[in-house]
Amino acid sequence: RAAQAMVIGGKARALWQGRSHVTPEDIRKLALPVLRHRVLINYRAEAEGVTVDKIVSRLMETIKGPGA
């Protein structure tokens, strides 16, 4: 369902920006709000100060693509 939310959100963001196509930047902007409640951390990660936001941000840094 997260992928569906990102696709629909990407389309909405593109339209809001006056475009008829989704860009990688649209997906990057949506990644944190969409994935924030879908990623779960364990107790060890929590104890080490790892947050969901840090995980998603790191994931987006490692994903290479056009405009990255």
C-alpha positions in Angstrom: 0.0 0.0 0.0 2.9 2.3 0.5 3.8 2.0 -3.2 0.3 2.9 -4.1 0.3 5.9 -1.9 3.6 7.1 -3.4 2.2 6.7 -7.0 -1.0 8.5 -6.2 0.8 11.1 -4.2 3.4 11.6 -7.0 0.6 12.1 -9.5 -1.1 14.6 -7.2 2.2 16.5 -6.6 3.0 16.6 -10.3 -0.4 18.0 -11.1 -0.1 20.5 -8.2 3.2 21.6 -9.8 1.5 21.9 -13.2 3.1 18.8 -14.8 1.4 15.8 -16.3 4.3 13.4 -15.3 5.8 12.3 -12.0 9.5 13.0 -11.5 11.9 11.2 -9.1 11.9 14.4 -7.0 8.2 14.0 -6.5 8.8 10.5 -5.0 11.7 11.8 -2.9 9.5 14.5 -1.4 6.8 11.9 -0.6 9.0 9.2 0.8 9.2 10.4 4.4 5.5 11.2 4.9 4.4 8.0 3.2 6.9 5.6 4.7 7.1 7.1 8.2 4.3 5.0 9.6 5.1 1.9 7.6 8.7 1.3 8.8 9.0 -0.3 12.3 12.2 -0.2 14.4 13.1 -2.7 17.0 14.1 -2.0 20.6 17.8 -2.2 19.8 17.6 0.5 17.1 15.5 2.6 19.4 18.0 2.3 22.2 20.8 3.3 19.8 18.9 6.4 18.8 17.9 5.2 15.3 14.6 6.7 14.1 12.3 5.9 11.3 13.0 9.3 9.8 16.8 8.5 9.8 16.2 5.2 8.1 14.0 6.6 5.4 16.4 9.5 4.8 19.3 7.2 4.6 17.4 5.0 2.1 16.6 8.0 -0.1 20.3 9.0 0.0 21.4 5.5 -1.2 18.9 5.3 -4.0 20.4 6.7 -7.2 18.4 8.0 -10.0 17.8 10.8 -12.5 18.1 14.1 -10.6 19.6 12.5 -7.5 
